[in-house]
Amino acid sequence: MERILNTLISNYMNDVQGVLAVVVADKNGLIIASRIKENSANEKVIGAISAIIDNYIKKVKDEFGTEGNFFNITSMEQKKFAFCSSGKNAILTTVASPETSDMQLKVYSEYVANKIELLLEGQENISLEIPELIRLLSKSKTGKIKPGEYALKLILTGDPLVGKTSLIKRFVEDTFQENYISTIGLEISKKKIDISEDIKVSFLIWDIGGQERFESHRANFYLGANAAFIVIDRTKKESLKSIGKWFKDISEFVKQRIPTIIVGNKSDLIDDIIISEKEIKEKAEKLNSFCVLTSAKTGENVNESFHYVAYKVIEEQL
């Protein structure tokens, strides 16, 4: 486990230039894994972490308990200390230079902390790579967005049984069902997220059935959409071929150009995967779109996908 965690946090450190050290500790302060950047002042970094991590964990327990999800940045001795947790098992501590972007630290910390929780819970087939989506999120223009609440209509399209409903349930309820009934026609879900203390996004998520008999109704379903997911099942080859059809549908019924993401779902089914990441990327590039690999079962990249599309919609409104 330590080797896997070290690989994950090494990828994190390689992506964010100003990160000097990363420590994964359990909620009692026991260090599970750690990495320190070469050529950094190792003794000073380790000393700084040791001096504050125990006190911070006590503070976390007092304020959040053992189940808390949180992110916090503290400056000390010309260093930034970012503390993040995505569940009950661990706290991710990042030591960075003062010039490191707070947004980068937040986006990466939350992503890596979520991966750590999945790994510590025994989930298998978890990718340790940092996806392009996270790099884009970390460079967002959020700091320029006016405080307030934004509304977003997101449509999920794709063939039947690709996992659209499962993705929504994972995002909205953080649940997963092995067996479910294919959506007939349309289902609508809501969820509100906080991008920051002053910026909130209210999702209206339209789960559109993929059956051909509802094709004549889709124009009404698509009306007013701000963004779209085209969901495919990576274990079914025909799913890749249908991307063009769904993209054409969106382009025809939504008059303005909207952010559209190709979502390669069921990525946890390693032995059954037929559609490669390269194939999905090539399709996305041809359509001037973007892609992400997800697993509704493990939750991998699900929250990140919805957060990314929220950022994109808000940025285009500036």
VENZI-V578548 format. One record per backbone hydrogen bond with DSSP energy under -1.0 kcal/mol. CO is the residue of the C=O (numbers start at 0). NH is the residue of the N-H. Records with the same first field share a line. If there is no record, write none. Layout:
CO->NH ; NH
This chain:
0->4
1->5
2->6
3->7
4->8
5->9
6->10
7->11
8->12
9->13
10->14
11->15
15->18
17->96
19->36
20->94
21->34
22->92
23->31 ; 32
24->90
25->28
29->25
32->23
34->21
36->39
39->41
40->44
41->45
42->46
43->47
44->48
45->49
46->50
47->51
48->52
51->55
52->56
53->57
54->58
55->59
56->60
57->61
58->62
59->63 ; 64
69->84
71->82
73->80
78->75
79->95
80->73
81->93
82->71
83->91
84->69
90->24
91->83
92->22
93->81
94->19 ; 20
95->79
96->99
100->104
101->105
102->106
103->107
104->108
105->109
106->110
107->111
108->112
109->113
110->114
111->115
112->116
113->117
114->118
115->119
116->120
117->122
118->121
130->134
131->135
132->136
133->137
136->139
140->143
141->144
147->199
149->201
151->203
152->225 ; 226
153->205
154->228
155->207
156->230
158->161
162->166
163->167
164->168
165->169
166->170
167->171
168->172 ; 173 ; 174
183->185
184->208
186->206
188->204
190->202
192->200
197->147
198->194 ; 195
199->149
200->192
201->151
202->190
203->153
204->188
205->155
206->186
210->213
211->214
213->216
214->217
216->220
217->221
221->224
226->154
227->260
228->156
229->262
231->264
232->235
233->273 ; 274
235->238
236->239 ; 240
237->241
239->242
241->245
242->246
243->247
244->248
245->249
246->250
247->251
248->252
249->253
258->227
259->289
260->229
261->291
262->231 ; 264
263->293
264->233
265->268
267->269
268->271
275->279
276->280
277->281
278->282
279->283
280->284
281->285
282->286
283->288
284->287
289->261
291->263
293->266
294->298
298->301
299->294
300->304
301->305
302->306
303->307
304->308
305->309
306->310
307->311
308->312
309->313
310->314
311->315
313->316
314->317
